[in-house]
Amino acid sequence: MTTSPKAGLARNTISRIGFALIFGSLTSAVFLLMMDLSGAERRPYLGIFYMIVPAVLVPGLILVPIGMTLERRRRRKDPGAGLKPYPTLDLNIARQRRSAALFVSITIILVFGSAVGSYRAYETTDSVVFCGQLCHTPMHPEFTAHEVSPHARVRCSDCHVGPTPAGYVAAKYAGIRRTWAELRGTYNRPIALPGRNLEPASETCEQCHWPQQGFGNQLRYFDHFSYDEQNTPRQISMLMATGGGRLRSGQTVGIHWHADPANQITYVATDATRQTIPWVRLRDAQGKVVEYWAKDTSMPREEVQHSEKHQIGDCIDCHNRAGHLFLTPDRAVDDALVTGRLDPSLPFVKQQAVIVLSESYTTTEEAVAKIAAELDSYYHTNYADLYSNKRDLVTGAIAEIQSIYKANYFPEMKADWQAYPSNIGHFTSAGCFRCHDDQHVSSDGKVISKDCNLCHTVNAQQEAGALLASSPTKSFQHPVDIGDLRQVNCTDCHTGKGMAQ
C-alpha cells in the first residue's frame, strides 16, 4: 500500500490508537468534572476515574509520537511512500501562528486538567467515603461505626496514615494489597486489628489531644434500664478522676497518669485483642523498675524477653475503639431508651430488644426479618390489647431495634462488640481489669490495685427515682447483693447481652 505524499505522519495505526485514547480520556474528563461540580452527594467511585483518566491519557500522548516516528522510518526506507521533510515553524505566517496558539492552548488545558485530576485523585483517596465505601463488604462495619463516633469528622487518613511522605506511600501500597484481597475475596472476617503498622499516638491522637494538659475530674452519668416489665431506670452519678499532667507542678494524677511519659508502662499480651496480660513492667520517674506477673499465668518468664511488648503511653491501649465503637446489645438499648428513640412505656422492651439483638444471624437481611417477626409475635401474643390499640408503638420499636442492629452488628464480616472489645471501663470487657485486678503481683508483694476509688467515686445512685447510695459513702451499691465486689469482675455476669438470656 502506497501512502500519498501529502498524508501526515500521524496517519498510522499506532498514532490513531493514541488519538482515540486522548479523545476518549478528555471526553470522560469533561463529563466527570461536570458530574463532580453539579452533584452535592459524595460519590466514592468518582475518585477512581480521576486516577483512570490520566492513566489512559498519558499512554495516548505517548503513542502518537511513537507512531509518527515509526511511520517516518518506514517511509524513509520506501522512497515511494512519500516522505515529507520536517515542518518548519514561521510565526510570520498567520496559519502557523494560529496552529501554534492552538497547540499551546491545548497543552495548557491538558497540563491543568492533569494537575486538577492528580490533586482530586490524592484528595479522594484520603477521604472517608473512599476508605469506607469503596470496599463495600470488608470496611462497611468500620465505616458505619465511624460515622456515629465522636471522631466522625476526623478523616481515616488522619489516624491511619503517617504525616510524612513515607507514611503516605506505605499506606497507599498497603491499600493496593487490600484492594487486591477484596477482589479475590481473601480478606479477613472480621478485619484483623491493626498491630505494629498503626501510626503512633504522638503523630495522630496527640495532634489534637494534649496528654500533658491536666483538666481535673469529670462528672459522668451512666443510665441503665432493668429487664422487668416497667424497664425500671437506674442512674449512677460518678466523678471520674480523669486527671492528666500538671505542667506547672510536674505532678501527674488520675487515669491519665498512665499517659505521663515519666511513667513508662510496658506489657505483654497473649492474644490479638490484648485482653490477656500476664506481665507488666513500670519504670517510674525516678528510674525504679517494678515487674508484675499475673498469678494464674502459665507463660514462662524467659518467654517475656522474646515477646512483643506494648506501651500503655500510646493512647490506643485504652482508647482502642475511639473511632469505631461497636455497642453491646445492653448498652445500645440503654442508649435508645434514655434518648427516647425507644419508648420505655412499652412492656419488657429492654428485655426483648436485648434478646433479639443477641441472637446469631447469618446475614443482616435475615436479622432484620427475624427481629421484626419475633417482636411482633411477642407483643401480639402477650399484650394483645396494647398491640391492637398502640400498634404504632410496637412498629416504632421494631424499626429502632432494626436500626440498632444494622449500626452495630455485621454478620457478613463477623464484626461486633465481641470481635472488637473496648478497653475503656470494665463493664462488659476486661478493660481496666486487664491489669488492675489484684492478681498482678511483684516479687516483693506489691499488687496492681483493683480499688474502684483510684479512678472514680460514686456521687449518687438512683433506681426508679429512689436514692440508693450517695455521698459521703462514695461506694458502688450493686442492685443485687453478690457479696464482696472486689472478688468478682463485672464481666463475670455482664457479657454485653445483659441478664436477659
C-alpha positions in Angstrom: 0.0 0.0 0.0 1.4 3.4 -1.0 0.9 6.4 1.2 0.1 9.7 -0.5 3.0 12.2 -0.3 0.5 14.6 1.3 -0.5 12.2 4.0 0.7 13.3 7.5 2.9 11.1 9.6 0.1 10.7 12.2 -1.9 8.7 9.7 -0.9 5.3 11.0 -2.5 2.7 13.2 -0.4 3.3 16.4 -1.0 7.1 16.3 -4.7 6.6 15.6 -5.0 4.4 18.7 -3.2 7.2 20.6 -5.6 9.8 19.3 -8.5 7.6 20.3 -7.2 7.2 23.8 -6.7 11.0 24.1 -10.1 11.8 22.8 -11.8 9.2 25.0 -10.0 10.3 28.1 -10.6 14.0 27.5 -14.3 13.4 26.9 -14.5 11.3 30.0 -12.7 14.0 32.0 -15.1 16.8 30.9 -18.1 14.6 31.8 -16.5 13.6 35.1 -15.8 17.2 36.0 -19.4 18.2 35.2 -20.8 15.4 37.4 -18.4 16.3 40.2 -19.3 20.0 40.1 -23.0 19.5 39.7 -23.6 17.0 42.5 -23.6 17.6 46.2 -23.8 13.9 47.0 -20.5 12.2 47.7 -19.6 9.6 45.2 -16.9 7.1 46.3 -16.4 5.7 42.7 -15.8 9.2 41.2 -12.3 9.3 42.7 -11.3 6.1 40.8 -12.0 7.8 37.5 -9.7 10.7 38.4 -7.0 8.1 38.5 -8.1 6.2 35.4 -8.3 9.3 33.1 -4.6 10.3 33.4 -3.7 6.6 33.1 -5.5 6.5 29.7 -4.5 10.0 28.6 -0.7 9.6 29.1 -0.4 6.4 27.1 -2.3 8.1 24.3 0.0 11.1 24.3 3.0 8.7 24.1 1.6 6.5 21.3 1.0 9.4 18.9 4.7 10.5 18.6 5.8 6.8 18.7 3.5 6.0 15.7 4.7 9.1 13.8 8.4 8.2 14.4 7.8 4.6 13.2 5.9 5.9 10.2 8.7 8.2 9.2 11.2 5.4 9.4 9.0 3.3 7.2 8.7 6.0 4.6 12.4 6.6 4.6 13.0 3.0 3.7 10.4 3.2 1.0 11.0 6.1 -1.4 7.6 5.6 -3.0 5.9 6.2 0.4 6.1 10.0 0.0 8.4 11.1 2.9 7.8 14.7 3.7 10.5 17.0 5.3 10.2 18.1 8.9 7.8 21.0 9.2 9.2 24.5 9.8 7.7 27.0 12.2 7.4 30.5 11.0 5.3 32.7 13.2 5.2 35.4 10.4 2.7 33.1 8.7 -0.8 33.6 10.0 -1.8 30.0 9.6 1.2 28.7 11.6 0.6 31.3 14.3 -2.9 30.0 14.7 -1.7 26.4 14.8 1.0 27.2 17.3 -1.5 29.1 19.5 -4.0 26.2 19.3 -1.2 23.7 20.3 -0.1 25.8 23.2 -3.7 26.3 24.4 -4.4 22.6 24.2 -1.2 21.8 26.1 -2.0 24.3 28.9 -5.5 22.7 29.2 -4.1 19.2 29.3 -1.5 20.2 31.9 -4.1 22.0 34.0 -6.5 19.1 33.7 -3.9 16.6 34.7 -2.9 18.7 37.7 -6.5 19.0 38.9 -7.1 15.3 38.3 -4.0 14.4 40.2 -5.0 16.6 43.1 -8.6 15.3 43.1 -7.2 11.7 43.0 -5.0 12.4 46.0 -7.9 14.1 47.8 -10.3 11.4 47.1 -8.1 8.6 48.2 -7.7 10.4 51.5 -11.5 10.8 52.0 -13.6 8.9 54.5 -16.0 7.9 51.8 -13.3 6.4 49.6 -11.8 4.4 52.5 -15.2 3.3 53.9 -17.5 2.8 50.9 -15.2 1.7 48.1 -14.6 -1.6 49.7 -18.2 -2.3 50.5 -18.2 -5.5 52.5 -14.9 -5.5 54.4 -14.9 -1.9 55.5 -18.7 -1.4 56.0 -18.6 -2.1 59.7 -15.8 0.3 60.4 -17.3 3.0 58.2 -20.7 2.7 59.8 -19.2 2.8 63.4 -17.0 5.8 62.4 -20.0 7.8 61.1 -21.6 7.9 64.6 -18.4 8.1 66.6 -17.0 11.2 68.4 -14.4 11.3 65.7 -16.8 11.3 62.8 -15.3 14.5 61.4 -11.8 13.1 61.5 -10.6 11.6 58.3 -9.4 8.0 58.2 -6.1 9.1 56.9 -5.5 11.4 59.9 -5.2 8.4 62.1 -4.2 5.6 59.7 -1.7 7.4 57.5 1.6 8.8 58.8 2.3 12.5 58.4 5.4 12.0 56.3 5.6 11.2 52.6 7.0 7.8 53.5 3.8 7.2 55.6 1.6 8.1 52.7 3.4 5.9 50.3 3.4 3.0 52.7 -0.4 3.4 53.3 -1.2 3.5 49.6 1.0 0.4 49.0 -0.9 -1.4 51.7 -4.2 -0.1 50.1 -3.2 -1.8 46.9 -2.7 -5.1 48.6 -6.1 -4.8 50.4 -7.9 -3.9 47.2 -6.4 -7.0 45.6 -7.5 -9.0 48.6 -11.1 -7.7 48.2 -11.2 -8.5 44.5 -10.1 -12.1 45.4 -12.4 -12.3 48.4 -9.4 -13.3 50.6 -9.8 -10.6 53.3 -10.2 -11.5 57.0 -13.6 -11.8 58.6 -13.6 -9.8 60.8 -10.8 -7.4 59.6 -7.7 -8.0 61.7 -6.9 -5.4 64.4 -4.1 -3.1 63.4 -0.8 -4.0 65.1 2.6 -2.5 64.6 1.5 -0.8 61.3 -0.8 1.6 63.2 0.7 5.1 63.4 1.9 6.1 67.0 -0.4 8.4 69.0 2.3 11.1 69.1 1.7 11.5 65.3 -2.1 11.1 65.3 -4.1 11.5 68.6 -1.7 14.0 70.1 -2.1 16.3 67.1 -5.5 17.3 68.7 -5.3 15.9 72.3 -2.6 17.2 74.6 -2.0 14.4 77.2 0.2 16.6 79.5 -2.5 19.2 79.9 -4.5 18.3 83.1 -8.2 19.0 83.3 -9.1 17.5 86.7 -12.2 15.4 87.3 -15.2 14.9 85.1 -18.8 14.3 86.2 -20.4 11.4 84.3 -23.9 9.9 84.4 -24.5 6.3 83.5 -28.1 5.3 82.6 -29.2 1.7 82.7 -32.7 0.1 82.5 -33.8 -3.2 84.1 -35.2 -6.2 82.4 -38.5 -6.0 84.2 -41.9 -5.1 82.7 -41.5 -1.5 83.6 -38.0 -1.2 82.2 -37.1 0.4 85.5 -34.4 3.1 85.1 -31.2 3.2 87.1 -28.8 6.0 87.1 -25.2 6.3 88.5 -23.5 9.6 89.0 -19.7 9.3 89.2 -16.8 11.7 89.5 -14.2 10.4 87.1 -10.6 11.1 88.1 -9.6 11.7 84.5 -6.6 13.9 85.6 -3.6 14.3 83.4 -0.2 16.0 83.7 0.1 19.3 85.6 2.7 21.3 83.7 3.5 23.8 86.5 3.8 21.3 89.4 5.2 18.5 87.3 2.7 16.1 89.0 0.5 13.6 87.2 -2.7 12.3 88.7 -5.8 10.4 87.8 -6.5 8.0 85.0 -4.1 9.8 82.6 -1.3 9.1 85.0 -0.7 6.2 82.5 -0.1 8.7 79.7 2.7 10.6 81.5 6.0 9.9 79.6 7.7 9.7 83.0 5.7 6.6 83.8 6.9 4.0 81.3 4.4 1.1 81.4 5.3 -1.9 79.3 3.2 -5.1 79.0 2.9 -8.3 77.1 -0.4 -9.7 75.8 -1.0 -13.2 74.7 -3.9 -12.5 72.3 -4.5 -10.3 69.3 -7.1 -8.1 71.1 -4.7 -7.6 74.1 -7.2 -8.8 76.6 -5.0 -11.2 78.5 -1.9 -9.6 80.0 0.4 -11.9 82.0 3.3 -9.4 82.6 3.5 -5.6 83.3 6.6 -3.5 83.9 6.7 0.0 85.4 9.6 2.3 85.2 8.7 5.4 87.3 10.0 9.0 87.1 12.9 8.1 89.4 14.0 5.2 87.2 12.9 2.5 89.5 11.6 -0.6 87.7 9.0 -3.0 89.1 7.7 -6.1 87.3 4.3 -7.6 87.9 3.2 -11.1 87.0 -0.4 -12.4 86.8 -0.9 -15.1 89.4 -2.6 -17.5 87.1 -0.3 -17.1 84.1 1.4 -20.1 82.5 3.8 -18.0 80.5 7.5 -18.9 81.2 9.4 -15.9 82.5 12.1 -16.3 79.8 9.4 -16.0 77.1 8.8 -12.4 78.0 12.2 -11.4 76.6 11.1 -12.6 73.2 7.5 -11.5 73.2 6.2 -8.3 71.5 5.9 -5.5 74.1 3.4 -2.7 74.1 3.5 0.8 75.7 0.4 2.0 77.6 1.6 5.5 76.9 0.2 5.1 73.4 -3.4 6.2 73.7 -5.0 3.3 71.8 -4.1 0.8 74.5 -7.1 2.2 76.4 -8.9 4.2 73.8 -8.8 1.4 71.3 -12.3 1.9 69.9 -12.3 5.7 69.9 -13.2 6.0 66.3 -15.0 2.7 65.7 -17.1 1.7 68.7 -19.5 -1.3 68.4 -22.1 -1.2 71.2 -23.2 -4.3 73.1 -26.9 -5.1 72.9 -27.3 -4.0 76.5 -25.6 -0.6 76.0 -27.2 0.1 72.7 -30.7 -0.5 74.0 -30.0 1.6 77.1 -28.9 4.5 74.9 -32.0 4.2 72.8 -34.2 4.3 75.9 -32.5 7.2 77.6 -32.7 9.3 74.3 -36.3 8.4 73.7 -35.7 6.5 70.5 -37.3 3.5 72.3 -40.4 4.2 74.4 -39.8 2.8 78.0 -43.5 2.5 78.4 -43.6 -0.5 76.1 -43.5 -3.5 78.5 -40.4 -5.6 78.6 -38.9 -3.7 75.6 -35.4 -3.7 77.2 -35.5 -7.4 77.7 -37.0 -8.4 74.4 -34.7 -6.0 72.4 -31.6 -7.4 74.0 -32.8 -11.0 73.3 -33.3 -10.4 69.6 -30.1 -8.4 69.2 -28.1 -11.1 70.9 -29.2 -13.9 68.6 -26.9 -15.3 65.9 -27.8 -14.4 62.3 -26.2 -15.3 59.0 -26.9 -12.1 57.2 -28.2 -8.6 58.0 -31.3 -9.3 55.9 -32.1 -12.3 58.0 -31.6 -10.4 61.2 -33.9 -7.6 60.2 -36.6 -10.0 59.2 -36.4 -12.2 62.3 -36.2 -9.1 64.6 -39.5 -7.9 63.2 -41.1 -11.3 63.3 -40.1 -12.2 66.8 -41.0 -8.8 68.4 -44.3 -8.6 66.5 -45.2 -12.1 67.6 -44.2 -11.4 71.2 -46.4 -8.4 71.7 -49.3 -9.8 69.6 -49.3 -12.9 71.9 -48.6 -11.4 75.3 -50.1 -7.9 75.0 -53.0 -8.2 72.6 -54.8 -5.1 73.8 -51.6 -2.9 73.5 -50.8 -4.5 70.1 -54.3 -3.6 68.9 -54.6 -0.1 70.3 -51.0 1.1 70.1 -49.7 -0.8 67.1 -47.6 2.2 66.1 -45.7 1.9 69.4 -44.7 -1.7 68.6 -43.9 -0.8 64.9 -41.7 2.1 66.0 -39.8 -0.1 68.5 -39.2 -2.7 65.8 -37.8 -0.1 63.4 -35.5 1.3 66.1 -34.2 -2.1 67.1 -33.5 -3.0 63.5 -31.6 0.3 63.1 -29.6 -0.6 66.3 -28.7 -4.0 64.7 -27.6 -2.5 61.4 -25.4 0.1 63.1 -23.6 -2.3 65.4 -23.7 -5.9 64.2 -22.4 -7.2 60.9 -22.7 -10.9 60.5 -21.3 -11.0 57.0 -18.0 -9.7 58.4 -18.4 -11.4 61.8 -17.9 -7.9 63.3 -19.5 -6.8 66.6 -18.5 -5.9 70.2 -17.2 -9.4 70.8 -14.7 -9.2 67.9 -13.7 -5.7 68.9 -13.9 -5.2 72.7 -13.5 -1.8 74.1 -10.8 -1.2 76.8 -12.5 1.9 78.3 -14.1 0.9 81.6 -14.6 -2.6 82.7 -18.4 -3.3 82.4 -18.6 -5.8 79.5 -15.0 -6.3 78.7 -11.9 -6.6 80.9 -10.7 -3.1 80.1 -9.0 -1.6 83.2 -9.2 -5.0 84.9 -6.7 -6.5 82.4 -4.1 -5.1 84.8 -6.0 -3.6 87.8 -7.3 -6.9 89.1 -5.5 -7.5 92.4 -3.9 -10.5 90.6 -0.8 -8.9 89.2 1.9 -9.2 91.9 5.6 -8.1 92.0 8.4 -10.1 93.5 8.2 -8.0 96.7 4.5 -8.4 97.1 3.2 -5.2 95.5 -0.2 -5.6 93.8 -1.8 -3.6 90.9 -4.8 -2.5 92.9 -8.4 -3.0 91.9 -9.7 -0.3 94.3 -12.6 1.4 92.5 -11.8 4.8 94.1 -8.5 5.0 92.2 -10.4 6.1 89.1 -13.8 7.2 90.2 -16.1 7.9 93.2 -19.8 7.5 93.3 -21.8 10.6 93.9 -25.2 9.1 93.8 -27.2 6.0 92.7 -30.9 6.1 91.9 -33.4 3.4 90.9 -36.8 4.5 89.7 -36.2 7.9 91.3 -35.3 6.5 94.7 -31.8 7.2 96.1 -29.8 4.0 96.7 -26.5 5.5 97.7 -24.9 8.9 97.9 -22.0 10.8 99.4 -20.3 10.5 101.8 -20.3 6.7 101.3 -18.9 7.0 97.7 -19.1 3.3 97.2 -21.0 1.5 94.5 -24.1 -0.4 95.6 -24.8 -3.3 93.4 -28.6 -3.7 92.7 -28.4 -7.3 93.8 -26.3 -8.5 96.7 -23.4 -10.5 95.3 -21.0 -10.2 98.2 -17.6 -8.6 98.1 -17.4 -6.8 94.7 -13.6 -6.9 94.8 -13.8 -10.7 94.5 -15.6 -10.6 91.1 -15.3 -8.7 87.8 -18.3 -7.1 86.1 -17.6 -9.3 83.1 -18.3 -12.4 85.1 -22.0 -11.6 84.7 -22.3 -8.7 82.3 -21.4 -10.3 78.9 -22.9 -7.5 76.8 -26.1 -9.5 76.3 -27.3 -8.3 79.7 -29.2 -10.5 82.0 -32.0 -11.3 79.6 -30.5 -14.5 78.3 
